[in-house]
Amino acid sequence: MTHLNISQRFALIALNGQDLERITIAKRMALRGIAAAVALELQISSGCSLKSLFVCPPESTLALYQQTVLDQLAPRTGETLISVVQRTQKLHDKALKVLERCISDQLQGDNLLDTVPSLLGCDLNAQDNGTQYNEYRTEASVYTRLSEGLRAEILEDDQMADENIILFWLLRESGCIHDLFNEGELPTVQVQMQKAYRVSPLAHQLLPLEIHSTLESSLKGLLGLKQKAASADIGIGLNFLFPIFERSQSIFIDTERLYDNNEVFLSRILDRLAGHDVEVLRMSKVPLLRIDNVLYEAVPSAVQVGGSGIRIPVYGARLRRYPLFG
């Protein structure tokens, strides 16, 4: 795999599983993060701090998606890098859609990203209404390499590199923290970020910065998720439990009847998941599956369908999100 810059690495993590057609809240946050990553990578690589003046590189040195971001952010003469990064919060959906097309075209052209039917399309309700859904899928070996590498660097490095500090911040601001870290690991991540905040000039400037909107913060509160703040020596409110919104759908797959035999039950599930990249990680009454780089438990379940007072049970499996690194 060729060398990937910060924005490409982040995009391959954040776009995986995102809806192809719609600008959902989750995808809007991911695309804002990609825009911020572009602004940061173009300046930090030359040793600039967030308080340095933003200097636009020659257009000939930029990829199309990088130039697209600069055109949208339109840095002004005398403007600081931190000001340019903050402006990503105000990018509207039309601009984000243009950025999405540019970055996805490049990553797909490099065979790092493709599009597949959405797992939501396997849901009983989606099948009934005939709606077609598609989503992005990062190439499996690339996703594994990026996610496991970043996890190791954040959890274990005593002196975190600037690139990894930026990637952590992007994960936090896009709501993708739970894609890489389970809840039991978050205290360790928090300690690592506190350490970086004290010793790294970049972390000291970047970690207090927020680019998610007030609306998204309000939705977080409405969903009833707890906000975990960092300790007083940072005082910047690291929102480790920022929700994933649309990415936490509950999918019900019809298996026609309830099976006592675990192998037959699993076989029926796999039939329904044809066209997806599926790996069976655990054979049991509740199988554990890796589907398009995301882990799910397939819980035997039933739903009631019908109308006019006549309700009949439909048996199947409820796909329940499972920590990727449990």
Residue pairs with C-beta under 8 A, 6 or more apart in sequence:
1 112
1 142
1 145
2 110
4 12
4 146
5 41
6 37
6 40
6 41
6 163
6 166
6 167
6 170
7 34
7 37
7 38
7 41
7 65
7 66
7 103
8 103
8 106
8 107
8 112
9 146
9 150
9 167
10 33
10 34
10 37
10 167
10 170
10 171
10 174
11 30
11 34
11 37
11 103
11 107
11 113
12 107
12 112
12 113
12 138
12 142
12 143
12 146
13 138
13 143
13 146
13 147
13 150
13 171
13 176
13 179
13 180
14 30
14 33
14 34
14 170
14 171
14 174
14 176
14 179
15 27
15 30
15 103
15 104
15 107
15 113
15 136
15 138
16 136
16 137
16 138
16 143
16 179
16 292
16 293
16 294
17 119
17 135
17 136
17 137
17 247
17 292
17 293
17 294
18 24
18 26
18 27
18 30
18 135
18 136
18 247
19 27
19 118
19 133
19 134
19 135
19 246
20 115
20 118
20 133
20 134
20 135
20 136
21 133
21 134
23 31
23 93
23 96
23 97
24 245
24 246
25 216
25 219
25 245
25 246
26 175
26 244
26 245
26 246
26 247
27 100
27 246
28 93
28 96
29 173
29 174
29 175
29 212
29 216
30 174
30 176
31 91
31 96
31 99
31 100
32 88
32 89
32 91
32 96
32 173
32 174
32 211
32 212
33 88
33 170
33 173
33 174
33 176
33 211
34 65
34 69
34 99
34 103
35 69
35 72
35 73
35 88
35 91
35 96
35 99
36 85
36 88
36 170
36 173
36 211
37 166
37 170
38 65
38 66
38 69
38 70
39 54
39 69
39 70
39 73
39 81
39 84
39 85
39 88
40 81
40 85
40 166
41 166
42 57
42 62
42 66
42 70
43 52
43 54
43 55
43 81
44 162
44 163
44 166
44 202
46 55
48 55
48 81
49 81
49 201
49 202
49 205
50 80
50 81
50 82
50 85
50 202
50 205
50 206
50 209
51 80
51 81
51 82
51 205
52 80
52 81
53 78
53 79
53 80
53 81
54 75
54 79
54 80
54 81
54 83
54 84
56 70
56 75
59 67
62 70
63 106
64 102
64 105
64 106
65 99
65 102
65 103
65 106
68 98
68 99
68 102
69 99
72 91
72 95
72 98
72 99
73 84
73 87
73 88
73 91
75 84
82 205
82 209
85 209
85 211
86 209
86 211
88 211
89 210
89 211
89 212
89 213
91 99
104 113
104 136
107 113
108 114
108 115
111 139
112 138
112 139
112 142
113 136
113 137
113 138
113 139
114 136
114 137
114 139
115 134
115 135
115 136
115 137
116 134
116 135
116 137
116 275
116 276
116 277
116 292
117 132
117 133
117 134
117 135
117 275
117 276
118 133
118 134
118 135
119 135
119 249
119 251
119 273
119 276
119 291
119 292
119 319
120 126
120 133
120 135
120 249
120 251
121 127
121 131
121 132
121 133
122 251
122 253
122 272
122 273
122 276
123 249
123 251
123 252
123 253
124 252
124 253
124 254
124 303
124 305
124 314
124 316
125 252
126 133
127 254
135 292
137 277
137 292
137 293
138 146
138 293
140 277
140 293
143 293
144 293
147 179
147 180
147 324
150 164
150 167
150 180
151 180
151 181
151 325
153 160
153 161
153 164
154 160
154 164
154 168
154 181
154 189
154 192
155 181
155 185
155 188
155 189
155 192
157 164
157 192
158 195
159 199
160 168
160 192
160 195
160 196
160 200
160 203
162 200
162 202
165 196
165 200
165 202
165 203
165 206
165 207
166 202
166 206
168 189
168 193
169 206
169 207
169 209
170 176
171 177
171 179
171 180
172 238
172 239
172 240
172 242
173 210
173 211
173 212
174 212
175 212
175 242
175 243
175 244
175 245
176 244
177 186
177 189
177 240
177 241
177 242
178 244
178 323
179 244
179 324
180 324
180 325
181 189
181 325
182 323
182 324
182 325
182 326
183 323
185 325
186 228
186 240
189 240
190 228
190 230
190 231
190 238
190 240
193 203
193 207
193 230
193 234
193 238
194 230
194 231
194 233
194 234
196 203
196 207
197 203
197 204
197 207
197 230
197 233
197 234
197 236
198 204
198 233
207 234
207 236
207 238
208 236
212 242
219 243
219 245
220 227
220 239
220 242
220 243
223 243
225 241
225 242
225 243
226 241
227 237
227 239
227 241
228 238
228 239
228 240
228 241
229 235
229 236
229 237
229 238
230 236
230 237
230 238
248 321
250 318
250 319
250 320
251 296
251 318
251 319
252 301
252 303
252 316
252 317
252 318
252 319
253 269
253 272
253 273
253 298
253 316
253 317
253 318
253 319
254 272
254 314
254 315
254 316
255 265
255 268
255 269
255 272
255 315
255 316
255 317
256 268
256 315
256 316
257 315
258 300
258 302
258 315
259 265
259 268
262 283
262 284
262 285
262 287
263 283
265 285
265 287
265 300
265 317
266 280
266 283
266 287
266 298
269 287
269 289
269 298
269 317
270 278
270 280
273 289
273 291
276 291
276 292
277 290
277 291
277 292
277 293
278 289
278 290
278 291
279 289
279 290
280 287
280 288
280 289
281 288
281 289
281 290
281 295
282 288
285 300
286 297
286 298
286 299
286 300
287 297
287 298
288 295
288 296
288 297
288 298
288 322
289 295
289 296
289 297
289 298
289 319
291 319
294 321
294 324
295 321
295 322
295 323
295 324
295 326
296 319
296 320
296 321
296 322
297 319
297 320
297 322
298 317
298 318
298 319
298 320
299 317
299 318
299 319
299 320
300 315
300 316
300 317
300 318
301 315
301 316
301 317
301 318
302 313
302 314
302 315
302 316
303 313
303 314
303 316
304 311
304 312
304 313
304 314
305 311
305 312
305 314
306 312
